Amino acid sequence: MGTVNTVANALSGWGLWIALIGACFGTYFCRAIGVLLSSNINQDSEIFRWLAAVTYAMVAALTVRLILMPLGLMSTVPLWIRVLICALAIGVMISKPTKRLVPALLTGTLLMAVYGLIR
């Protein structure tokens, strides 16, 4: 119990601001190194194609998990409604893939919000 109070006290007042500044510094430091090194990197290499495939796979897996096994408020929405909203958003995306990403995201978000308001 004492450890929890120590952590809570450390992350209050100035400790919270120091943690935030440290996190920002760490994030932007890594980004700056990436920008400096980016001119030496071939984006068409096998490693970048592999990284892109892994990234898409992770996003797809997280999206499926969010739809099929949600946490929090999303778990109160019936599965059939989550799947229907997802299918409608995918339908918007497929209609013109190069120009429909934002409308597809808005479709899913707005339909879920409308369901929340109606319910």
NURO-229477 format. One record per residue: z, y negated, x of N, C-alpha, C in turn; residue number from 1; residue in one letter. Coordinates in nm, 2 decimals, always signed. Layout:
# NURO-229477
> n.z/n.y/n.x/ca.z/ca.y/ca.x/c.z/c.y/c.x/num/residu
> Z/Y/X/Z/Y/X/Z/Y/X/NUM/A $
...
# end
This chain:
# NURO-229477
> n.z/n.y/n.x/ca.z/ca.y/ca.x/c.z/c.y/c.x/num/residu
> +0.00/+0.12/+0.08/+0.00/+0.00/+0.00/+0.00/-0.13/+0.09/1/M $
> +0.07/-0.12/+0.20/+0.07/-0.23/+0.29/-0.06/-0.27/+0.35/2/G $
> -0.15/-0.17/+0.37/-0.28/-0.19/+0.43/-0.37/-0.27/+0.33/3/T $
> -0.36/-0.24/+0.20/-0.44/-0.30/+0.10/-0.40/-0.45/+0.09/4/V $
> -0.27/-0.48/+0.09/-0.22/-0.62/+0.09/-0.27/-0.69/+0.21/5/N $
> -0.27/-0.63/+0.33/-0.31/-0.69/+0.45/-0.46/-0.73/+0.44/6/T $
> -0.54/-0.64/+0.39/-0.69/-0.67/+0.38/-0.71/-0.78/+0.27/7/V $
> -0.63/-0.77/+0.16/-0.65/-0.88/+0.06/-0.61/-1.01/+0.12/8/A $
> -0.50/-1.02/+0.20/-0.46/-1.15/+0.26/-0.56/-1.20/+0.36/9/N $
> -0.62/-1.10/+0.44/-0.72/-1.14/+0.54/-0.84/-1.20/+0.47/10/A $
> -0.88/-1.15/+0.35/-1.00/-1.20/+0.29/-0.97/-1.30/+0.18/11/L $
> -0.87/-1.38/+0.20/-0.84/-1.49/+0.11/-0.84/-1.62/+0.20/12/S $
> -0.87/-1.73/+0.13/-0.87/-1.86/+0.21/-0.98/-1.86/+0.31/13/G $
> -0.94/-1.90/+0.43/-1.04/-1.91/+0.55/-1.09/-1.78/+0.59/14/W $
> -1.02/-1.67/+0.57/-1.07/-1.54/+0.61/-1.20/-1.50/+0.54/15/G $
> -1.21/-1.54/+0.41/-1.33/-1.51/+0.33/-1.45/-1.59/+0.39/16/L $
> -1.42/-1.72/+0.42/-1.53/-1.80/+0.48/-1.58/-1.75/+0.61/17/W $
> -1.48/-1.70/+0.69/-1.52/-1.65/+0.83/-1.60/-1.52/+0.81/18/I $
> -1.56/-1.44/+0.71/-1.64/-1.31/+0.69/-1.78/-1.35/+0.64/19/A $
> -1.79/-1.45/+0.55/-1.92/-1.49/+0.50/-2.01/-1.54/+0.62/20/L $
> -1.95/-1.63/+0.70/-2.03/-1.68/+0.81/-2.07/-1.58/+0.91/21/I $
> -1.98/-1.48/+0.94/-2.01/-1.37/+1.03/-2.13/-1.28/+0.97/22/G $
> -2.12/-1.26/+0.84/-2.23/-1.18/+0.78/-2.36/-1.25/+0.78/23/A $
> -2.36/-1.38/+0.76/-2.48/-1.46/+0.76/-2.54/-1.46/+0.91/24/C $
> -2.45/-1.48/+1.00/-2.49/-1.49/+1.14/-2.56/-1.35/+1.18/25/F $
> -2.49/-1.24/+1.15/-2.55/-1.11/+1.18/-2.68/-1.09/+1.12/26/G $
> -2.70/-1.13/+0.99/-2.82/-1.11/+0.92/-2.93/-1.19/+0.98/27/T $
> -2.91/-1.32/+1.00/-3.01/-1.41/+1.05/-3.04/-1.38/+1.20/28/Y $
> -2.95/-1.33/+1.28/-2.97/-1.30/+1.42/-3.07/-1.18/+1.42/29/F $
> -3.05/-1.08/+1.34/-3.14/-0.97/+1.34/-3.28/-1.01/+1.29/30/C $
> -3.29/-1.10/+1.19/-3.42/-1.15/+1.15/-3.49/-1.23/+1.25/31/R $
> -3.41/-1.31/+1.33/-3.48/-1.39/+1.43/-3.53/-1.30/+1.54/32/A $
> -3.46/-1.20/+1.58/-3.51/-1.10/+1.68/-3.64/-1.03/+1.62/33/I $
> -3.64/-1.00/+1.50/-3.76/-0.94/+1.44/-3.88/-1.03/+1.44/34/G $
> -3.86/-1.16/+1.42/-3.97/-1.26/+1.42/-4.02/-1.27/+1.56/35/V $
> -3.93/-1.28/+1.66/-3.97/-1.29/+1.80/-4.05/-1.17/+1.85/36/L $
> -4.01/-1.05/+1.80/-4.08/-0.93/+1.85/-4.20/-0.89/+1.76/37/L $
> -4.22/-0.96/+1.65/-4.33/-0.92/+1.56/-4.47/-0.94/+1.62/38/S $
> -4.49/-1.03/+1.71/-4.62/-1.04/+1.77/-4.67/-0.92/+1.85/39/S $
> -4.57/-0.84/+1.90/-4.60/-0.73/+1.98/-4.62/-0.60/+1.91/40/N $
> -4.61/-0.61/+1.77/-4.61/-0.48/+1.69/-4.74/-0.47/+1.62/41/I $
> -4.79/-0.34/+1.63/-4.91/-0.31/+1.56/-4.87/-0.26/+1.42/42/N $
> -4.91/-0.33/+1.31/-4.87/-0.29/+1.18/-4.95/-0.17/+1.12/43/Q $
> -5.05/-0.13/+1.19/-5.13/-0.02/+1.14/-5.10/+0.11/+1.22/44/D $
> -4.99/+0.11/+1.29/-4.95/+0.22/+1.37/-4.89/+0.33/+1.28/45/S $
> -4.88/+0.45/+1.33/-4.82/+0.56/+1.25/-4.68/+0.54/+1.21/46/E $
> -4.60/+0.48/+1.30/-4.46/+0.45/+1.27/-4.45/+0.36/+1.15/47/I $
> -4.53/+0.26/+1.14/-4.52/+0.16/+1.03/-4.58/+0.23/+0.90/48/F $
> -4.67/+0.31/+0.91/-4.72/+0.38/+0.79/-4.61/+0.47/+0.74/49/R $
> -4.54/+0.54/+0.83/-4.43/+0.63/+0.79/-4.32/+0.54/+0.73/50/W $
> -4.28/+0.43/+0.79/-4.18/+0.34/+0.74/-4.21/+0.29/+0.60/51/L $
> -4.34/+0.26/+0.58/-4.38/+0.22/+0.44/-4.37/+0.33/+0.34/52/A $
> -4.40/+0.45/+0.38/-4.39/+0.57/+0.29/-4.24/+0.59/+0.26/53/A $
> -4.16/+0.59/+0.36/-4.01/+0.61/+0.33/-3.96/+0.50/+0.24/54/V $
> -4.00/+0.37/+0.26/-3.95/+0.26/+0.18/-3.99/+0.28/+0.04/55/T $
> -4.12/+0.31/+0.01/-4.17/+0.34/-0.13/-4.09/+0.45/-0.19/56/Y $
> -4.07/+0.56/-0.11/-4.00/+0.67/-0.17/-3.85/+0.64/-0.21/57/A $
> -3.79/+0.56/-0.12/-3.65/+0.51/-0.16/-3.65/+0.43/-0.28/58/M $
> -3.74/+0.33/-0.29/-3.75/+0.25/-0.41/-3.77/+0.33/-0.54/59/V $
> -3.86/+0.43/-0.53/-3.89/+0.52/-0.64/-3.77/+0.60/-0.68/60/A $
> -3.70/+0.65/-0.58/-3.59/+0.74/-0.61/-3.47/+0.65/-0.67/61/A $
> -3.45/+0.53/-0.62/-3.35/+0.45/-0.68/-3.39/+0.40/-0.82/62/L $
> -3.51/+0.38/-0.85/-3.56/+0.34/-0.98/-3.54/+0.46/-1.08/63/T $
> -3.57/+0.58/-1.04/-3.56/+0.70/-1.12/-3.41/+0.72/-1.15/64/V $
> -3.32/+0.70/-1.05/-3.18/+0.72/-1.06/-3.13/+0.62/-1.16/65/R $
> -3.17/+0.49/-1.15/-3.13/+0.39/-1.24/-3.16/+0.42/-1.39/66/L $
> -3.28/+0.48/-1.41/-3.32/+0.51/-1.54/-3.25/+0.64/-1.60/67/I $
> -3.24/+0.74/-1.51/-3.19/+0.87/-1.56/-3.04/+0.88/-1.55/68/L $
> -2.98/+0.82/-1.45/-2.83/+0.83/-1.43/-2.77/+0.69/-1.40/69/M $
> -2.78/+0.60/-1.50/-2.73/+0.47/-1.47/-2.58/+0.46/-1.47/70/P $
> -2.53/+0.35/-1.41/-2.39/+0.32/-1.41/-2.36/+0.19/-1.48/71/L $
> -2.24/+0.17/-1.53/-2.21/+0.04/-1.59/-2.27/+0.03/-1.73/72/G $
> -2.31/-0.10/-1.76/-2.37/-0.13/-1.89/-2.49/-0.05/-1.92/73/L $
> -2.57/-0.03/-1.82/-2.70/+0.04/-1.84/-2.67/+0.18/-1.90/74/M $
> -2.56/+0.24/-1.87/-2.53/+0.38/-1.92/-2.51/+0.38/-2.07/75/S $
> -2.48/+0.26/-2.13/-2.46/+0.25/-2.28/-2.60/+0.25/-2.35/76/T $
> -2.71/+0.23/-2.28/-2.84/+0.23/-2.34/-2.89/+0.37/-2.35/77/V $
> -2.93/+0.42/-2.47/-2.98/+0.56/-2.48/-3.10/+0.58/-2.39/78/P $
> -3.10/+0.71/-2.34/-3.21/+0.75/-2.24/-3.35/+0.72/-2.30/79/L $
> -3.37/+0.75/-2.42/-3.51/+0.73/-2.48/-3.55/+0.59/-2.47/80/W $
> -3.46/+0.49/-2.49/-3.49/+0.35/-2.49/-3.52/+0.31/-2.34/81/I $
> -3.44/+0.36/-2.25/-3.46/+0.33/-2.11/-3.60/+0.38/-2.06/82/R $
> -3.64/+0.50/-2.10/-3.77/+0.56/-2.07/-3.88/+0.48/-2.14/83/V $
> -3.86/+0.44/-2.26/-3.96/+0.37/-2.34/-3.99/+0.23/-2.27/84/L $
> -3.88/+0.16/-2.24/-3.90/+0.03/-2.18/-3.97/+0.05/-2.04/85/I $
> -3.93/+0.15/-1.97/-4.00/+0.17/-1.84/-4.15/+0.20/-1.86/86/C $
> -4.18/+0.28/-1.96/-4.32/+0.32/-1.98/-4.40/+0.19/-2.02/87/A $
> -4.34/+0.10/-2.10/-4.41/-0.02/-2.14/-4.43/-0.11/-2.02/88/L $
> -4.33/-0.12/-1.93/-4.35/-0.20/-1.81/-4.45/-0.14/-1.72/89/A $
> -4.46/-0.01/-1.71/-4.56/+0.05/-1.63/-4.70/+0.03/-1.69/90/I $
> -4.71/+0.03/-1.82/-4.83/+0.00/-1.89/-4.88/-0.14/-1.86/91/G $
> -4.79/-0.23/-1.85/-4.83/-0.37/-1.82/-4.88/-0.37/-1.67/92/V $
> -4.81/-0.30/-1.59/-4.85/-0.30/-1.45/-4.99/-0.23/-1.43/93/M $
> -5.01/-0.12/-1.50/-5.14/-0.05/-1.48/-5.26/-0.13/-1.53/94/I $
> -5.24/-0.22/-1.63/-5.35/-0.29/-1.69/-5.42/-0.37/-1.58/95/S $
> -5.36/-0.42/-1.48/-5.43/-0.49/-1.37/-5.33/-0.50/-1.26/96/K $
> -5.32/-0.39/-1.18/-5.22/-0.37/-1.07/-5.20/-0.49/-0.98/97/P $
> -5.31/-0.56/-0.94/-5.30/-0.66/-0.84/-5.24/-0.79/-0.89/98/T $
> -5.24/-0.81/-1.02/-5.19/-0.93/-1.07/-5.08/-0.92/-1.18/99/K $
> -5.02/-0.80/-1.19/-4.93/-0.77/-1.30/-4.79/-0.73/-1.26/100/R $
> -4.75/-0.75/-1.13/-4.62/-0.71/-1.09/-4.51/-0.80/-1.16/101/L $
> -4.52/-0.93/-1.15/-4.42/-1.01/-1.22/-4.42/-0.99/-1.37/102/V $
> -4.54/-0.99/-1.44/-4.53/-0.96/-1.58/-4.47/-0.83/-1.62/103/P $
> -4.49/-0.73/-1.53/-4.43/-0.60/-1.56/-4.28/-0.60/-1.54/104/A $
> -4.23/-0.67/-1.44/-4.09/-0.68/-1.42/-4.03/-0.77/-1.53/105/L $
> -4.09/-0.87/-1.57/-4.04/-0.95/-1.69/-4.04/-0.87/-1.81/106/L $
> -4.14/-0.79/-1.84/-4.15/-0.71/-1.96/-4.03/-0.62/-1.96/107/T $
> -4.00/-0.54/-1.86/-3.88/-0.45/-1.86/-3.75/-0.53/-1.87/108/G $
> -3.74/-0.64/-1.80/-3.61/-0.72/-1.81/-3.59/-0.78/-1.95/109/T $
> -3.70/-0.84/-2.00/-3.68/-0.90/-2.13/-3.66/-0.80/-2.25/110/L $
> -3.73/-0.69/-2.24/-3.71/-0.58/-2.34/-3.57/-0.53/-2.34/111/L $
> -3.51/-0.51/-2.22/-3.37/-0.47/-2.20/-3.28/-0.57/-2.26/112/M $
> -3.31/-0.70/-2.23/-3.22/-0.81/-2.28/-3.23/-0.81/-2.43/113/A $
> -3.35/-0.80/-2.49/-3.36/-0.80/-2.63/-3.28/-0.69/-2.69/114/V $
> -3.29/-0.57/-2.63/-3.21/-0.45/-2.68/-3.07/-0.49/-2.68/115/Y $
> -3.02/-0.55/-2.57/-2.88/-0.59/-2.56/-2.84/-0.69/-2.67/116/G $
> -2.93/-0.78/-2.70/-2.89/-0.88/-2.80/-2.89/-0.82/-2.94/117/L $
> -2.99/-0.73/-2.97/-3.00/-0.67/-3.10/-2.88/-0.57/-3.12/118/I $
> -2.84/-0.50/-3.02/-2.73/-0.41/-3.03/-2.61/-0.48/-3.05/119/R $
# end
